[in-house]
Amino acid sequence: MLQKTLPFLTWLPLAKKYWKDDLIAGITGTIIVIPQAVAFAMIAGMPPIYGFYTAMLTPVIAAIFGSSYHLVSGPTTTSSIVLYAIISKYIHPETDIEAFVSLAILLSFMAGVIKLFMGIARMGKLVNFVSNSVIIGFSAGAGVLIAFKQLKHIFGIKVPQGSSFYQIIEYISSHISETNWYAFGVAMVTLAIALGIRMVKKISRLYMLVAMVLGSFIAFWLTVKYTSGIETVGTIPSNLPPFKMPAFDFENMKMLTSGALILATLGLVEAAAISRSIALHTHQKLNTNQEFISQGISNTISSFFSCYTSSGSFTRSSINYQSGAKTPMSAIISAVGLMIVVLLFAKYAAFLPKPAMGGIILLVGYNLIDFKHIKQVLKSSKRELIVFGATFLGTLFLDLEQALIIGIFLSLFFYLERTSKPNIAELGINANHRFINIIRDEEVLECPQLKVIRIDGSIYFGAIESISDYFMQLYEKKDIKHLLIMANGINFIDLAGAEWIMHEVSKWQNREGGIYFVGMKVVSQDVLKKGGFIKKMGYSNFFIDKNSAIASIYKKLDKNICATCTARVFNECKTDK
């Protein structure tokens, strides 16, 4: 119980074993997060220092309380964009930056509380409705998006901030003549070094770190010798997150409530999607409720230290996994490393070249595209292909949250479509005296008075129409008065299903026939028992095994028809004289 509440008690012993892997991944993460922290803060309308505060503190708290071994929390594109959209409705950062920051931190606190509540309420199961095709499509789309967003650094072209996928393509295509070939060369050389080192087994896990360092030296040499104009990270403030209470104001909290709910929900879906996409490769069993709790705690606590809203980062989580991280200790090392860089090496870190980082992130984006699973989706199901395609294209051309919502909606739609039409198999008796689906064996025999079927699925409000149509067709066949349902394939029955069953049983009984059930699961009987439906229909219509059911129903058959019947499918038919 203590390990579930404090997941770090589980992975901490592993961290001692894999400290080298986590150290390398952590250092790599530190280097990558520096320009991201600045960029995301600017997207959110916040001063750059707040991006560093968020990148320093939230990964540590989320790592301690989270369940995923590779998810790295911090400022993200989605959370930054959504935060800016919510706050800018009421105040613009250029008008009053202090008020804007104050509202942003208050909004982050509120979103954290909502995330925490959703985790405690065990609402993490909702993420189970997000199919793997959604995750694969989201990962692939995010990979392409992440790669294309680095093109401005790779080509050295100043693409307008906040440009979408197609706007980036359009702008770079029309301004390709402005390419900084020094920047492009640094990016390509860094990428080539990373690919080369990754092929050397003994040092493959160092490929990102070594490539970044060598790329930085090359960029520095070009700048000194040729005045290359290669863009660097720039000045980094030397401050740690200060303790400061969020400005709690009832009117402001009331104003931001709907925005906090949206921000919290999207942040949780994003974090869950990222952790699940990585878990597809690592096969780690995730506790989504615990992930919700960790995101809630990290957002809530960090808001008292001047941090704005955070979630799981696709780029840093992917780099963390691909760099060889084994435990969440890598995220903590990355955060501590950022603190050290900010305090001691800020003036040196300012020289990190953005094109070299762009080359590395280009490779990360490519690695996010899971070609193996995409091929499986293409071969396996048209429905899954539609879900994958819609999510993938939505990620590229719409907001990330909209892409996820579209993917989730489609996967739920197809799920409901499948479950609303449960398979109904008509059974007959074969030569071995076993019940078998009549479409599997043309020689099976059926009783002319008793129809035997098996329902594979659930009888709930969405499936009633489909099942009812089939029963109506049987009812119209006047010679069939009795219906035996092999109920072991029924997963559950809801209230609407129970009411329909009772109505149908009553209808068949009114014409001197009946509907009977055999082998119904205990869980399927739950609503029928608690609602008193079994009592109204009669306990005698429910049987444990087929033999007792057939023996009981046989007594109710019309013996005049039995006398002329040539099928003689049951043992009772053969022994009855």
Buried (B, 14 or more C-beta within 10 A) or exposed (E): EEEEEEBBEBBBEBBEEBBEBBBBBBBBBBBBBBBBBBBBBBBBBBBBBBBBBBBBBBBBBBBBBBBBBBBBBBBBBBBBBBBBBBBBEEBBBEEEBEBBBBBBBBBBBBBBBBBBBBBEEEBBEBBEEBBBBBBBBBBBBBBBBBBBBBBBBBBBBEBEEEBBBEEBBEBBEEEEEEBBEBBBBBBBBBBEBBEEBBEEEEEEBBBBBBBBBBBBEBBBEBBEEEEBEBBBBBEBEBBEBEEEEBBEEEEBBEBBEEBBBBBBBBBBBBBBBBBBBBBBBBEBEBBBBBBBBBBBBBBBBBBBBBBBBBBBBBBBBBBBBBBBBBBBBBBBBBBBBBBEBBEEEBEEBEBBBBBBBBBBBBBBBBBBBBEEBBEBBEEEBEBBBBBBBBBBBBBBBBBBBEBBBBBBEBBBEBEEEEBBBBEBBBBBBBEEEEBBBBEEBEEBBBBBBBBBBBBEBBBBEBBBEBBEEBBEEBBEEEEBBBBBBBBBBBBBBBBBBBBBBBEBBEBBBEEEBBBBBBBBBEEBBBBBEEBEBBEEBEEEBBBEEBEEBBBBBBEBBBEEEBEEBEBBBBBBBEEBE
